[in-house]
């Protein structure tokens, strides 16, 4: 129990309730005040506070830069009571052209690079706002958004920015909260503008029409988006999905038939230096068998040189190998969790985000219109007072010269309010020229016309749509494809075709000997070992399986639970030590054991059987498993185990039971199945299946006897039909009741 004080005294609550209440408060704070962006301006609180603080410091694109330490100091002093490192990291990211599609901060100095190097300390770097950031702040001084008090109550800060651009989708967002995460890709601003104009015409536009306007993400690092349009549409509709990003590459010809691959763009959020290190590691481990060397010749632009091991290698095969094993290909997990206009976390679709932005623009437009109307009204009242002065100039001058309280006298005589009277008293003598009277009347007329237009705008939804459409077209002109920054960087291409790469193109082919002990420890020793006398085992352990294989092979394991497991030879530990437990590579329960373990041959047929004498034939290729959990093929009932898995090489099957009865029959009597219990291979009144063998009838059935082999050619006395019990075994059959 824990005690909590409140205004009424001390009351007791359980520790679980107290902890849950505090953790919930922490979770909500993390979600709403730190990790998730607002759907309207696409910013998290720290980013919004940075931009507003820089605006207050007058760091617009036309002014000089100021030290980042000054900006960070203002942010943490006025708005954001957190560590300076977190605030500076947020500032740096907003300035990195490889991290955000449209930088909101223009940095001066070392702000890091795509290799993953950190930015210089904040005392060395300088910053100011970009034109894109100014577009997000446009109208903030015109009551376009709500303001709230800061953490100490001394200042105010905007709860959201006016955002004349769809920043959330233009720059994307990434964040991890408690129980929620967001990962929104950046997009091309011109395409987003086209999609918004489409939705302004018809909010129910289909996703096919939306994707024609905005076909997919546009990442700042370029590359190729190699994804099917249907997958992109599904991700945009649901708010969740996965998109494949690939590096951009080309073949560069050299002399004497030589060539090399040049990578000019890498996937989003991939560090170039880490990518090269990973390729070099795989080269040292001999896992990139088609690649000869990698070099980084990058300057301002990326230039990675990949040399093939030989000129006979196909460029497509080498790149496919690299795509499969390195970050030259990545998956971007799309997860569009955001805070809606009410501050509630929500998973939104692409259309919902655009509509939320449009609704925000309507709200901002109406608020700015009301603000402007109030200002016009105030100015018109002042102009009325000014014009009254010109009509009664002598009377006004006389009152000012003779009266002790001219303001009150003017108010009563001409029926004016305080502001009008104050404005008249503050007029300068030189403003009483005839020319100024003309200018005032002209201004009055223009304001009256503007007031009339704004009132019509406020009353008409159609006029508001037209106004927003003009704003979007203006943004498209300033940031669209006619500018160098606005051109699409990421090329959308068709999904890659399956090249059916040979295993040798990915794994270096080497001969190995597979050793598996009775306790399930496995290893792969280089070379084909002729004698196992030098192979060591743990105390109390010994050999169970030993066979030859190649590093490009797959191993198939059949267990007593009727499941098949697949293990790649190249994934096995080396010959040093005792190896590793097999159960780490295959999820075989502790109450189950290994039945068979062998090298996979694609075109082979297997005969599987359980201890109760049931079984069937199965294609070996169909039993390959793609996960550690294996693949269920032979269904077993309680008190029964999967007991046999033998290659079906031959035309006749021989089965023998624990009751010492033997039966042979043609293998064609056994059906092919993909999964099930199978058919009865041999019937038992009292006993179970002891052994099974497939052989060629013309060669006869054989079993060991003494130093040589005993062959029983004439087996017609034991020939029967599938499902019979058979006859007692012939004289000389092994006492082990096994064929081998």
Steps between C-alpha positions, in 0.01 A plus 500: 500500500606859446356817653409808296417839650215710368305800627281281721783319672680173442339208320640163401512349153661186365847528356374368163235776478748772595756374249239461226370855549848651480606287205184599311576867564856444375375316191252775411765766549743313272239448229349848495795719600805332355481222243200537267461788251185709462310414182446871424855635491693169511717614790583368843501749791878544505509569124212748525670681788827518307335667200304743717807592704697565179215715368510708820876537450422632148704224336315517167665400168597863428675561833839379620565172678523478880678251721304181559590530869297824509200328338522195729535727803182691409309178440587332829475827693159605370315200362662157536619398851722214385867435434687711248636190323152380402402847375821540299461153348150598384638825353776312317258253346282783368807633318623173344405475134553121505269457802205725403364557153448872560741636767334747738831636626786633287818400676838666481786277611535127557154345535608138450494292184351188344793294633349536847754753633359726773452874466745741660418639843227764509748773588666452159194482275252765385146482368205688358157406363442385142226624266316173561498567876375856445211353298408289805505812721308724257214681678603403854477867609145529358319286760516203258557247781449465873777588744557347843711596796845345530611269780588791733199717410717795392476459123254371240566255218291377205322169549532442124645696207280644219689280250413611148677182378425132580822460699405165659496321165761723335768427761363186665548419866652238723444438870465236769264555792367265769303234316488710181743575220482706184694479175368720220698532175570837333329592172543735207335836578368556146331160499349569843364831371339319206342247739366782724348682201339171398347455847381862506292417193379165634576374850395149397755469220616140463848390600570422135446871420700611806791273404496638147560843654743377769630155399717436806764628741791717388804452722774763540776248419332393175536135406232277354162416652464146363147426610175387341241778467243277673726469806545878514123549473433248776755669728345843434148371561580322829775727632734203534721314256850429383674655200814370329779756442803426285821682418542658158784347299649485153762298314820685412702346219879474527774386261550139384144398568521591868212675679396624840179603674458862614243564776391865490205501743438288808174425687354746751643493856791271401841622621752477217796418721312220679385364164859479372616340826232235470594422139867473604408265789305272267791504255738387776255226599487388132124547488506728195645254254436710188650823640871568474542836672316809623628860502354830614582777254232737630553875519188719526312240296489132586722271292547144623705278270424126500743284305401146396718200579524423127370659183289190434268600784168651395438849648137412577605190695761685698262781594222255589745325733585834663134601527424176684786527749566873557318827561516588131141379531287576807135483598339825615231413754215744454303567823294820488418567866441871567320737737172625353367856537379415853837362608381138493737232364358338189608278212409694185489416133666715235168658401407573864830685547442715194142574606620591852745746345224647280273540805785677680543738207127583509530574872810717451337685208189581705702614801725721289193640323336591832825655621532706182138612522555619857809693393315653204212603726738668744678679217173615341394651831829688521462616139148621580654714773771631270250591230289674762799718583526613140130586492521691829861604502456842662271371774738216587802735514307742722404222745860376519634852565239618749369198691672348806370152409479509120460123467175493697370811323571352155331173599181672610483758223555262209368179668827306468649216704824511699715354222372750245551794733849380593592459132383857422708642783806304381478640145793708387444848355661401170238225461236768453605563140240468226705218342476296816126539501490348150718210613278436802186492288670259258610274788149513646349391170749213457443374854125509450539288187732257679253478788223417258710230330602346832139488619407316181795262554391431854145416392586284197654151518564508126700824531702348785581195285613729220720697741663181637547371146684822411721460809585142398576605142726773636683244715529271198658783301752584774600145592398291196695321230589830333752545783813287544391381845145417390585240236419140592807323637375145553413311184205261525574176316338160464575235766816300421455178310617178660828422325517149655857556607698181540601436860863516387443868417433574866700237689853381424488128428723295731503137608413437865432206729187530713537364854199469731534339844248295694432796727423720199820705460570578134796641304639510147868405461676619185579226250379142470655328801579135435547401862313636800760381749619856563149641555443591864168504686385625837532262793226240482419587138578315175432498127149456366501642145802554275480568125653711223346819359580829329459850647235568234284205614191492718456243775167338580419382849197280580387481863271270700228770500456449124651838411774570247764767570738661250851621586743671262848350516664845476325596825657215699786572743852403400697200613670667795361399835196278537265701278162636606177339619282400206191612691616864468461469122176298498216530752484133593330449834695334781253209496580422135805347333667487159390218268700575183757758397628526141597726207211629290469383138221689318361228273488218756198328655481413870301232682393608848340270756389504862546234768140376457577387144343788305678709236509650152729632226591868479708713261818606674482853360160553663628432854744793506422730793557877494492560876659351810159360595525248216223358283245244617473214249426174685218536752542282805246398766570468875729214601632491142820645354625575152763226467628473144600718205679313221575586136252326270761368254357182354172335402430278804445565870596264781362553852570302815324530836612449856299175481768371255261491204625612157295628205600624153284661231531744205566861601227621264246379758609786727343839413667840471381751759614846609382455859300252708519175699538292188375149422563170680833359381489188721230389739587390853291311749760544770811700413625797300713585197863397550663591166420592140702485179451582130691283250504388138319173450742369237795552739327330792490593868826500696609524861833457682616167625844438643780668308320508164148559370228237477266537205153349494405511131177304507263693729173379348398324823490843671334687213153625588286807490531823694329481835550126558682369808763299303678175591771412750844619395728264301778308669818709538325836540691726746407474867483880511187466284649764265585482132830682560 
